[in-house]
Amino acid sequence: MHLFESENDERESADGAGLPGRAPWPENPILVRLWRAGNVESVHRGAWVVVDADGAVVDGQGDWNHPVFARSSTKSLQALPLIESGAAERFGITDEELALALASHHAEERHVRVVQGLLERLGLKHEHLQCGAQAPTDARARAALSKAGLKPTAVHNNCSGKHACFLALALHMGVDPARYLERENEAQSAVRRAVEEMSGTRRGELSVAVDGCSAPTFRLPLARLATALARMANPEKLRPARRNACERMVRVAAAHPDLIGASQGSLCSDLLRASEGKLFPKLGAEAVYVLGVRGKSRGLALKIDDGNYRAMQPLVVALCERFGFLAPDEAARLETWRQGPIRNWAGVEVGRTEVVA
C-alpha cells in the first residue's frame, strides 16, 4: 500500500472536548486485518457510513454518530465562500487555482507554480501563507530542491492552495491578510457556516480546532460529514448560488485529477481518473476519507481509529466496489490500492491485507 498522501499532524485540542455524555472513543469493529503465515498480525478498527443527500443512513459500521476531526476532507466545503462571495470572480480564480484549493497536493512543480501565480496576482508573497513550510511529498520535487540548495517554503505545503484562496477570500471581505485564519473574522465565519449548512450539523455537534496547517479544522459526526459530500456531488436541492459553486468544484476536480493530489501516488487522483469524475473524493489526515457519488445521491465517510492509511486505502476501494460506486473495470484500475498480497523488500509474498467490513 502507498503511504505517500500523508498530511500534517494535529497540533491543538478542540474548543470543546466532545458531546455531553459521550465516551472518549467508541468500541468500533475491526474493518481490516493483516495476515502473515496464516495468522493475523495486525488489525485496524474504525467506522464508516453511506448516506443519501438528505442525510438518511443507507449502511455503515461502527459509531458513525461519533464526532471525528475531518481535517482536510472538508476542503471543498471550505472553498464554497470563495465562489459564493464573488471573490473567485473578482480575482479571476482559474480552474487550476480552484483545484489547488481543494487539494492536498504533493508539491510537484505544477502545483507550486499555480499557487505562486495566484499569490502574485493577489499582490502577496509566500510569506503571507501561514500554513508553514513543508518538504514536498513528491520525491522528485524534494530532490530538485535539494539539488538547487533550496529549502521548502509554505508554498510547498500540501495545503498551500487552500491558504492562497483563503487569502483571496479575506481580501475580498476586507479582512487583514495577517488575520486570515482567525476563526471569528468574516471570512472564516463564512467558512464555518458553509460547513454547518452542508453537513446539517445541529447545535453542539460541531467544534473547531487547529489543523496541522494552522487553519481551522472541524470536528463533527461521521454521518454529517458524509451528508456534506453527498450534497456536494448532488447539489440539485441546494440554492442556485451554492449549487453552481458545487457543480464547478466537482467539474474542476474531474478535469484536473493531478492537481487534487499528484501525478502518481495519490488515491484521490487515481479515484478521479478511474471513475472519470463520477466520484468526488478527498483524503483527511489521520485516515479520514470522504467521497460523494455523482448522480447517485450518495456520500461515504470513514475513519480508521488508529489513523493508519494502510487500512484506509483498501477499505475505500472495497466499499466503492460493494456499493457499485465503481464498475468492475474501474476498480481494476485501482489494483495498487486494493486488498491483497503483502510483499517484502525482496518481492516475496509474505502476507495479505483483508477488508472485513
VOFI-466858 format. One record per residue (C-alpha): residue number from 1; x, y, z. Coordinates in nm, 3 decimals. Layout:
BEGIN
num = NUM px = X py = Y pz = Z
...
% end
This chain:
BEGIN
num = 1 px = 0.000 py = 0.000 pz = 0.000
num = 2 px = 0.112 py = 0.357 pz = -0.068
num = 3 px = 0.180 py = 0.590 pz = 0.223
num = 4 px = 0.251 py = 0.895 pz = 0.009
num = 5 px = -0.052 py = 1.109 pz = 0.084
num = 6 px = 0.025 py = 1.192 pz = 0.447
num = 7 px = -0.066 py = 1.529 pz = 0.591
num = 8 px = 0.049 py = 1.738 pz = 0.884
num = 9 px = -0.033 py = 1.614 pz = 1.233
num = 10 px = -0.292 py = 1.769 pz = 1.462
num = 11 px = -0.138 py = 2.033 pz = 1.686
num = 12 px = -0.407 py = 2.159 pz = 1.921
num = 13 px = -0.710 py = 2.027 pz = 2.106
num = 14 px = -1.067 py = 2.121 pz = 2.021
num = 15 px = -1.268 py = 2.404 pz = 2.172
num = 16 px = -1.500 py = 2.153 pz = 2.334
num = 17 px = -1.365 py = 1.804 pz = 2.405
num = 18 px = -1.676 py = 1.618 pz = 2.298
num = 19 px = -2.051 py = 1.589 pz = 2.318
num = 20 px = -2.206 py = 1.561 pz = 2.669
num = 21 px = -2.228 py = 1.205 pz = 2.796
num = 22 px = -2.031 py = 1.055 pz = 2.509
num = 23 px = -1.739 py = 0.819 pz = 2.568
num = 24 px = -1.395 py = 0.949 pz = 2.459
num = 25 px = -1.383 py = 0.689 pz = 2.180
num = 26 px = -1.630 py = 0.424 pz = 2.068
num = 27 px = -1.561 py = 0.048 pz = 2.056
num = 28 px = -1.559 py = 0.027 pz = 1.679
num = 29 px = -1.537 py = -0.305 pz = 1.491
num = 30 px = -1.235 py = -0.447 pz = 1.313
num = 31 px = -1.251 py = -0.336 pz = 0.950
num = 32 px = -0.914 py = -0.450 pz = 0.815
num = 33 px = -0.682 py = -0.741 pz = 0.907
num = 34 px = -0.321 py = -0.805 pz = 0.809
num = 35 px = -0.217 py = -1.169 pz = 0.781
num = 36 px = 0.127 py = -1.332 pz = 0.791
num = 37 px = 0.197 py = -1.708 pz = 0.766
num = 38 px = -0.171 py = -1.785 pz = 0.812
num = 39 px = -0.200 py = -1.579 pz = 1.130
num = 40 px = -0.346 py = -1.236 pz = 1.197
num = 41 px = -0.058 py = -0.997 pz = 1.265
num = 42 px = -0.242 py = -0.665 pz = 1.297
num = 43 px = -0.597 py = -0.533 pz = 1.298
num = 44 px = -0.745 py = -0.190 pz = 1.233
num = 45 px = -1.076 py = -0.075 pz = 1.381
num = 46 px = -1.291 py = 0.208 pz = 1.261
num = 47 px = -1.625 py = 0.329 pz = 1.137
num = 48 px = -1.781 py = 0.404 pz = 0.801
num = 49 px = -2.118 py = 0.524 pz = 0.680
num = 50 px = -2.300 py = 0.570 pz = 0.349
num = 51 px = -2.579 py = 0.828 pz = 0.343
num = 52 px = -2.800 py = 0.998 pz = 0.087
num = 53 px = -2.813 py = 1.370 pz = 0.020
num = 54 px = -3.095 py = 1.410 pz = 0.273
num = 55 px = -2.872 py = 1.266 pz = 0.545
num = 56 px = -3.051 py = 0.930 pz = 0.574
num = 57 px = -2.813 py = 0.645 pz = 0.658
num = 58 px = -2.802 py = 0.373 pz = 0.391
num = 59 px = -2.548 py = 0.144 pz = 0.559
num = 60 px = -2.247 py = 0.155 pz = 0.786
num = 61 px = -2.042 py = 0.001 pz = 1.064
num = 62 px = -1.915 py = 0.139 pz = 1.390
num = 63 px = -2.033 py = 0.455 pz = 1.561
num = 64 px = -2.099 py = 0.689 pz = 1.270
num = 65 px = -2.255 py = 0.942 pz = 1.505
num = 66 px = -1.931 py = 0.985 pz = 1.697
num = 67 px = -1.758 py = 1.315 pz = 1.606
num = 68 px = -1.422 py = 1.299 pz = 1.429
num = 69 px = -1.176 py = 1.564 pz = 1.319
num = 70 px = -1.245 py = 1.593 pz = 0.948
num = 71 px = -0.907 py = 1.753 pz = 0.875
num = 72 px = -0.851 py = 1.817 pz = 0.502
num = 73 px = -1.154 py = 1.616 pz = 0.395
num = 74 px = -1.359 py = 1.940 pz = 0.417
num = 75 px = -1.151 py = 2.147 pz = 0.173
num = 76 px = -1.430 py = 2.163 pz = -0.085
num = 77 px = -1.672 py = 2.287 pz = 0.183
num = 78 px = -1.418 py = 2.546 pz = 0.296
num = 79 px = -1.389 py = 2.673 pz = -0.062
num = 80 px = -1.762 py = 2.743 pz = -0.102
num = 81 px = -1.747 py = 3.105 pz = 0.026
num = 82 px = -1.465 py = 3.178 pz = -0.218
num = 83 px = -1.710 py = 3.126 pz = -0.504
num = 84 px = -2.035 py = 3.233 pz = -0.340
num = 85 px = -1.898 py = 3.564 pz = -0.211
num = 86 px = -1.779 py = 3.675 pz = -0.554
num = 87 px = -1.411 py = 3.655 pz = -0.455
num = 88 px = -1.336 py = 3.393 pz = -0.720
num = 89 px = -1.488 py = 3.611 pz = -0.990
num = 90 px = -1.324 py = 3.929 pz = -0.865
num = 91 px = -0.975 py = 3.780 pz = -0.862
num = 92 px = -1.024 py = 3.565 pz = -1.171
num = 93 px = -0.962 py = 3.236 pz = -0.989
num = 94 px = -0.886 py = 2.983 pz = -1.261
num = 95 px = -0.997 py = 2.621 pz = -1.261
num = 96 px = -0.641 py = 2.515 pz = -1.182
num = 97 px = -0.624 py = 2.752 pz = -0.885
num = 98 px = -0.960 py = 2.630 pz = -0.759
num = 99 px = -0.842 py = 2.269 pz = -0.792
num = 100 px = -0.547 py = 2.354 pz = -0.567
num = 101 px = -0.790 py = 2.497 pz = -0.309
num = 102 px = -0.949 py = 2.151 pz = -0.293
num = 103 px = -0.619 py = 1.965 pz = -0.291
num = 104 px = -0.373 py = 1.803 pz = -0.058
num = 105 px = -0.108 py = 1.830 pz = -0.326
num = 106 px = 0.239 py = 1.675 pz = -0.337
num = 107 px = 0.423 py = 1.998 pz = -0.427
num = 108 px = 0.509 py = 1.891 pz = -0.778
num = 109 px = 0.641 py = 2.172 pz = -0.999
num = 110 px = 0.298 py = 2.241 pz = -1.146
num = 111 px = 0.133 py = 2.263 pz = -0.803
num = 112 px = 0.387 py = 2.514 pz = -0.677
num = 113 px = 0.373 py = 2.721 pz = -0.996
num = 114 px = -0.007 py = 2.759 pz = -0.981
num = 115 px = -0.005 py = 2.867 pz = -0.616
num = 116 px = 0.278 py = 3.114 pz = -0.676
num = 117 px = 0.091 py = 3.259 pz = -0.972
num = 118 px = -0.221 py = 3.320 pz = -0.764
num = 119 px = -0.024 py = 3.485 pz = -0.483
num = 120 px = 0.147 py = 3.718 pz = -0.730
num = 121 px = -0.186 py = 3.819 pz = -0.880
num = 122 px = -0.317 py = 3.895 pz = -0.530
num = 123 px = -0.012 py = 4.110 pz = -0.464
num = 124 px = 0.110 py = 3.870 pz = -0.195
num = 125 px = 0.414 py = 3.653 pz = -0.130
num = 126 px = 0.470 py = 3.306 pz = 0.014
num = 127 px = 0.545 py = 3.472 pz = 0.349
num = 128 px = 0.175 py = 3.561 pz = 0.373
num = 129 px = 0.087 py = 3.190 pz = 0.386
num = 130 px = 0.050 py = 3.077 pz = 0.748
num = 131 px = 0.045 py = 2.704 pz = 0.673
num = 132 px = 0.416 py = 2.659 pz = 0.746
num = 133 px = 0.700 py = 2.524 pz = 0.536
num = 134 px = 0.674 py = 2.157 pz = 0.445
num = 135 px = 0.905 py = 1.938 pz = 0.239
num = 136 px = 0.735 py = 1.823 pz = -0.082
num = 137 px = 0.563 py = 1.487 pz = -0.062
num = 138 px = 0.682 py = 1.418 pz = -0.416
num = 139 px = 1.031 py = 1.264 pz = -0.408
num = 140 px = 1.133 py = 1.429 pz = -0.735
num = 141 px = 1.038 py = 1.772 pz = -0.605
num = 142 px = 1.232 py = 1.712 pz = -0.283
num = 143 px = 1.538 py = 1.607 pz = -0.483
num = 144 px = 1.513 py = 1.912 pz = -0.708
num = 145 px = 1.501 py = 2.147 pz = -0.408
num = 146 px = 1.800 py = 1.976 pz = -0.251
num = 147 px = 2.000 py = 1.985 pz = -0.573
num = 148 px = 1.930 py = 2.357 pz = -0.606
num = 149 px = 2.038 py = 2.417 pz = -0.248
num = 150 px = 1.694 py = 2.548 pz = -0.156
num = 151 px = 1.474 py = 2.488 pz = 0.144
num = 152 px = 1.099 py = 2.427 pz = 0.123
num = 153 px = 0.866 py = 2.717 pz = 0.194
num = 154 px = 0.497 py = 2.742 pz = 0.275
num = 155 px = 0.420 py = 2.719 pz = -0.098
num = 156 px = 0.535 py = 2.356 pz = -0.082
num = 157 px = 0.290 py = 2.280 pz = 0.198
num = 158 px = 0.021 py = 2.037 pz = 0.081
num = 159 px = -0.242 py = 2.292 pz = 0.191
num = 160 px = -0.090 py = 2.597 pz = 0.020
num = 161 px = -0.363 py = 2.614 pz = -0.244
num = 162 px = -0.634 py = 2.630 pz = 0.020
num = 163 px = -0.445 py = 2.901 pz = 0.206
num = 164 px = -0.388 py = 3.111 pz = -0.106
num = 165 px = -0.762 py = 3.101 pz = -0.173
num = 166 px = -0.837 py = 3.180 pz = 0.192
num = 167 px = -0.625 py = 3.492 pz = 0.141
num = 168 px = -0.827 py = 3.583 pz = -0.169
num = 169 px = -1.148 py = 3.546 pz = 0.033
num = 170 px = -1.005 py = 3.759 pz = 0.315
num = 171 px = -0.901 py = 4.037 pz = 0.079
num = 172 px = -1.245 py = 4.032 pz = -0.083
num = 173 px = -1.415 py = 4.063 pz = 0.257
num = 174 px = -1.184 py = 4.335 pz = 0.385
num = 175 px = -1.006 py = 4.111 pz = 0.634
num = 176 px = -0.642 py = 4.191 pz = 0.710
num = 177 px = -0.434 py = 3.918 pz = 0.537
num = 178 px = -0.234 py = 3.880 pz = 0.859
num = 179 px = -0.559 py = 3.769 pz = 1.030
num = 180 px = -0.698 py = 3.545 pz = 0.758
num = 181 px = -0.703 py = 3.231 pz = 0.976
num = 182 px = -0.864 py = 3.384 pz = 1.284
num = 183 px = -1.183 py = 3.191 pz = 1.350
num = 184 px = -1.410 py = 3.487 pz = 1.418
num = 185 px = -1.325 py = 3.704 pz = 1.119
num = 186 px = -1.582 py = 3.745 pz = 0.845
num = 187 px = -1.411 py = 3.506 pz = 0.604
num = 188 px = -1.365 py = 3.215 pz = 0.844
num = 189 px = -1.713 py = 3.269 pz = 0.986
num = 190 px = -1.850 py = 3.222 pz = 0.634
num = 191 px = -1.645 py = 2.904 pz = 0.600
num = 192 px = -1.787 py = 2.763 pz = 0.921
num = 193 px = -2.144 py = 2.845 pz = 0.815
num = 194 px = -2.089 py = 2.663 pz = 0.486
num = 195 px = -1.965 py = 2.352 pz = 0.669
num = 196 px = -2.261 py = 2.363 pz = 0.908
num = 197 px = -2.517 py = 2.410 pz = 0.632
num = 198 px = -2.376 py = 2.142 pz = 0.401
num = 199 px = -2.339 py = 1.884 pz = 0.678
num = 200 px = -2.666 py = 1.968 pz = 0.850
num = 201 px = -2.500 py = 1.975 pz = 1.191
num = 202 px = -2.717 py = 2.070 pz = 1.486
num = 203 px = -2.617 py = 2.293 pz = 1.776
num = 204 px = -2.339 py = 2.125 pz = 1.974
num = 205 px = -2.247 py = 1.878 pz = 1.701
num = 206 px = -1.962 py = 2.079 pz = 1.553
num = 207 px = -1.650 py = 2.213 pz = 1.722
num = 208 px = -1.330 py = 2.366 pz = 1.587
num = 209 px = -0.959 py = 2.301 pz = 1.646
num = 210 px = -0.632 py = 2.398 pz = 1.477
num = 211 px = -0.520 py = 2.179 pz = 1.188
num = 212 px = -0.162 py = 2.085 pz = 1.101
num = 213 px = -0.157 py = 2.375 pz = 0.855
num = 214 px = -0.286 py = 2.617 pz = 1.124
num = 215 px = -0.626 py = 2.659 pz = 0.957
num = 216 px = -0.945 py = 2.580 pz = 1.149
num = 217 px = -1.044 py = 2.214 pz = 1.129
num = 218 px = -1.387 py = 2.083 pz = 1.215
num = 219 px = -1.498 py = 1.801 pz = 1.444
num = 220 px = -1.837 py = 1.657 pz = 1.357
num = 221 px = -2.020 py = 1.324 pz = 1.337
num = 222 px = -1.906 py = 1.098 pz = 1.055
num = 223 px = -2.261 py = 1.075 pz = 0.918
num = 224 px = -2.282 py = 1.456 pz = 0.891
num = 225 px = -1.953 py = 1.460 pz = 0.702
num = 226 px = -2.087 py = 1.201 pz = 0.457
num = 227 px = -2.402 py = 1.409 pz = 0.413
num = 228 px = -2.198 py = 1.713 pz = 0.315
num = 229 px = -2.017 py = 1.518 pz = 0.043
num = 230 px = -2.339 py = 1.365 pz = -0.086
num = 231 px = -2.477 py = 1.717 pz = -0.126
num = 232 px = -2.157 py = 1.847 pz = -0.283
num = 233 px = -2.171 py = 1.580 pz = -0.554
num = 234 px = -2.552 py = 1.602 pz = -0.591
num = 235 px = -2.641 py = 1.968 pz = -0.532
num = 236 px = -2.976 py = 1.976 pz = -0.711
num = 237 px = -3.171 py = 2.069 pz = -0.396
num = 238 px = -2.936 py = 2.349 pz = -0.291
num = 239 px = -2.996 py = 2.716 pz = -0.357
num = 240 px = -2.877 py = 2.826 pz = -0.704
num = 241 px = -2.556 py = 3.003 pz = -0.597
num = 242 px = -2.443 py = 2.708 pz = -0.387
num = 243 px = -2.547 py = 2.458 pz = -0.650
num = 244 px = -2.338 py = 2.641 pz = -0.909
num = 245 px = -2.039 py = 2.651 pz = -0.672
num = 246 px = -2.063 py = 2.278 pz = -0.601
num = 247 px = -2.100 py = 2.193 pz = -0.968
num = 248 px = -1.793 py = 2.397 pz = -1.057
num = 249 px = -1.578 py = 2.228 pz = -0.792
num = 250 px = -1.686 py = 1.878 pz = -0.888
num = 251 px = -1.623 py = 1.960 pz = -1.254
num = 252 px = -1.280 py = 2.109 pz = -1.177
num = 253 px = -1.172 py = 1.804 pz = -0.976
num = 254 px = -1.276 py = 1.572 pz = -1.258
num = 255 px = -1.084 py = 1.779 pz = -1.513
num = 256 px = -0.765 py = 1.815 pz = -1.302
num = 257 px = -0.704 py = 1.495 pz = -1.104
num = 258 px = -0.327 py = 1.555 pz = -1.098
num = 259 px = -0.383 py = 1.882 pz = -0.911
num = 260 px = -0.613 py = 1.730 pz = -0.647
num = 261 px = -0.333 py = 1.502 pz = -0.531
num = 262 px = -0.048 py = 1.410 pz = -0.760
num = 263 px = 0.050 py = 1.270 pz = -1.096
num = 264 px = 0.123 py = 0.943 pz = -0.914
num = 265 px = 0.087 py = 0.800 pz = -0.565
num = 266 px = -0.244 py = 0.967 pz = -0.474
num = 267 px = -0.560 py = 0.767 pz = -0.407
num = 268 px = -0.773 py = 1.079 pz = -0.462
num = 269 px = -0.624 py = 1.139 pz = -0.806
num = 270 px = -0.649 py = 0.773 pz = -0.902
num = 271 px = -1.015 py = 0.755 pz = -0.797
num = 272 px = -1.092 py = 1.062 pz = -1.007
num = 273 px = -0.916 py = 0.910 pz = -1.308
num = 274 px = -1.063 py = 0.561 pz = -1.271
num = 275 px = -1.419 py = 0.688 pz = -1.227
num = 276 px = -1.377 py = 0.963 pz = -1.489
num = 277 px = -1.500 py = 1.215 pz = -1.235
num = 278 px = -1.805 py = 1.020 pz = -1.118
num = 279 px = -1.652 py = 1.012 pz = -0.771
num = 280 px = -1.558 py = 1.327 pz = -0.579
num = 281 px = -1.303 py = 1.205 pz = -0.322
num = 282 px = -1.092 py = 1.368 pz = -0.053
num = 283 px = -0.840 py = 1.245 pz = 0.199
num = 284 px = -0.816 py = 1.384 pz = 0.551
num = 285 px = -0.521 py = 1.331 pz = 0.783
num = 286 px = -0.533 py = 1.051 pz = 1.041
num = 287 px = -0.709 py = 0.817 pz = 0.796
num = 288 px = -1.029 py = 1.010 pz = 0.736
num = 289 px = -1.170 py = 0.966 pz = 0.386
num = 290 px = -1.481 py = 1.105 pz = 0.219
num = 291 px = -1.635 py = 1.095 pz = -0.124
num = 292 px = -1.953 py = 1.195 pz = -0.299
num = 293 px = -2.102 py = 0.995 pz = -0.585
num = 294 px = -2.241 py = 1.200 pz = -0.870
num = 295 px = -2.587 py = 1.104 pz = -0.989
num = 296 px = -2.649 py = 0.856 pz = -0.707
num = 297 px = -2.729 py = 1.084 pz = -0.411
num = 298 px = -2.468 py = 0.907 pz = -0.202
num = 299 px = -2.186 py = 1.014 pz = 0.026
num = 300 px = -1.930 py = 0.796 pz = 0.205
num = 301 px = -1.723 py = 0.892 pz = 0.508
num = 302 px = -1.489 py = 0.670 pz = 0.707
num = 303 px = -1.230 py = 0.693 pz = 0.982
num = 304 px = -0.970 py = 0.435 pz = 1.081
num = 305 px = -0.933 py = 0.461 pz = 1.458
num = 306 px = -0.554 py = 0.437 pz = 1.468
num = 307 px = -0.505 py = 0.678 pz = 1.177
num = 308 px = -0.330 py = 0.423 pz = 0.955
num = 309 px = -0.358 py = 0.475 pz = 0.581
num = 310 px = -0.267 py = 0.113 pz = 0.501
num = 311 px = -0.613 py = 0.020 pz = 0.632
num = 312 px = -0.796 py = 0.322 pz = 0.493
num = 313 px = -0.689 py = 0.278 pz = 0.132
num = 314 px = -0.813 py = -0.079 pz = 0.066
num = 315 px = -1.127 py = -0.009 pz = 0.269
num = 316 px = -1.219 py = 0.287 pz = 0.048
num = 317 px = -1.185 py = 0.080 pz = -0.270
num = 318 px = -1.367 py = -0.219 pz = -0.122
num = 319 px = -1.664 py = -0.009 pz = -0.014
num = 320 px = -1.680 py = 0.163 pz = -0.353
num = 321 px = -1.695 py = -0.180 pz = -0.516
num = 322 px = -1.957 py = -0.313 pz = -0.273
num = 323 px = -2.198 py = -0.025 pz = -0.327
num = 324 px = -2.145 py = -0.004 pz = -0.703
num = 325 px = -1.971 py = 0.333 pz = -0.688
num = 326 px = -1.703 py = 0.177 pz = -0.910
num = 327 px = -1.771 py = -0.054 pz = -1.204
num = 328 px = -1.555 py = -0.369 pz = -1.217
num = 329 px = -1.333 py = -0.226 pz = -1.492
num = 330 px = -1.289 py = 0.097 pz = -1.294
num = 331 px = -1.196 py = -0.091 pz = -0.976
num = 332 px = -0.944 py = -0.295 pz = -1.174
num = 333 px = -0.755 py = 0.027 pz = -1.245
num = 334 px = -0.702 py = 0.071 pz = -0.871
num = 335 px = -0.514 py = -0.253 pz = -0.808
num = 336 px = -0.236 py = -0.075 pz = -0.617
num = 337 px = -0.485 py = 0.041 pz = -0.353
num = 338 px = -0.693 py = -0.275 pz = -0.311
num = 339 px = -0.671 py = -0.551 pz = -0.050
num = 340 px = -0.436 py = -0.828 pz = -0.149
num = 341 px = -0.083 py = -0.964 pz = -0.116
num = 342 px = 0.182 py = -0.802 pz = 0.101
num = 343 px = 0.536 py = -0.831 pz = -0.033
num = 344 px = 0.865 py = -0.770 pz = 0.142
num = 345 px = 1.156 py = -0.567 pz = 0.005
num = 346 px = 1.276 py = -0.869 pz = -0.194
num = 347 px = 0.939 py = -0.900 pz = -0.364
num = 348 px = 0.843 py = -1.216 pz = -0.177
num = 349 px = 0.476 py = -1.253 pz = -0.086
num = 350 px = 0.469 py = -1.269 pz = 0.295
num = 351 px = 0.108 py = -1.196 pz = 0.382
num = 352 px = -0.211 py = -1.026 pz = 0.276
num = 353 px = -0.440 py = -0.738 pz = 0.361
num = 354 px = -0.804 py = -0.833 pz = 0.416
num = 355 px = -1.100 py = -0.597 pz = 0.435
num = 356 px = -1.360 py = -0.747 pz = 0.669
num = 357 px = -1.602 py = -0.454 pz = 0.679
% end
